[in-house]
Amino acid sequence: VNSKISLVIPVFNESTEIDNFFSDLKNCNFNLINEIILIDDYSTDNSYELLKKAINEFNVESFKINFILIKNSKNRGYGLSIKKGVNKSNNDSIAIIDLDRTYKIEDLNYIANQFINDYKLEYDLISGQRKINSTNTSRLKIIGKTIINSITNFCFDERIVDYNSGLRIFNKNKFIKHSHMMSDRFSLTTSMTITFLNENYEIKFHKIKYEERAGQSKLKFIDFFKFLYTIFSLLFYYKPFKILIPLILPIFLAFIIFLIKDIYNGNLTDKTVLLFNFNFLSIILLFIIDRINKLK
């Protein structure tokens, strides 16, 4: 196991921020982060050309850093771009950060030092923990985060406040092992945190600064519902009892009430039979999903 970190950065239409980001990048701790992998996700502006130029100018200044620049042949998504970057990396530890400068290089340096030096690779994931409010995040995102945080914390008996921070450092091999369970889109970070929790991997959170992004967000309204669907389906797979029992219980109680009434009246109604079938099939489904999860 080596003690260096590969920094993976997905890029999509960030031409206005590239120069500013590379200026900030000069403050990166290159004693720990010796490789930077940029994945241009088929930008429709001139981001790719600006990235090539910025990398060449950065190398001229003789930083001891290995740059890898990848361009997707079509728009693949935030998550799939990160997965591609992780697969191209040459280190055992991976950091991710956004190029829009909502996250700070000094926080990246601090988490990198924690991951490698302070905790000696003891943790499988150290993630930034943001203070999310209306000054740096849209109301729709706040609603989505609140829903997901509440349900996921209930499922895993946690009190995590930030499941989807885009600034984090993690174990490459454990990420790759479970990457098929993680989203290819914006919900990659949330699905990663949930997957690592399910596997009982060691996770730590560190409070970081977070600022409103420059320019327009890439998230569309439909992405909000895709995000909810992805996370709920993952929770349904990992924690079927926690998700379904609160939903099944009222229907089971309704079945008991109708059954008692039918017994009292001496007549078994179709409604009672239907409720029985629903409850029976739901319980069977619960156990099948639970067995599949444990056999994976």
Salt bridges, closest charged atoms under 4 A:
GLU14 OE2 - ARG213 NH1 3.37
GLU14 OE2 - LYS218 NZ 3.07
GLU17 OE1 - ARG101 NE 2.76
ASP24 OD2 - ARG101 NH1 3.21
GLU61 OE2 - LYS26 NZ 3.54
ASP100 OD2 - ARG213 NH1 2.96
ASP124 OD1 - LYS174 NZ 2.75
ASP157 OD1 - LYS242 NZ 3.44
ASP162 OD2 - ARG130 NE 2.76
ASP184 OD1 - LYS83 NZ 2.72
GLU199 OE2 - HIS178 ND1 3.95
GLU199 OE2 - LYS296 NZ 3.22
GLU211 OE1 - LYS104 NZ 3.20
ASP290 OD2 - ARG291 NH2 3.73
ASP290 OD1 - LYS294 NZ 2.91
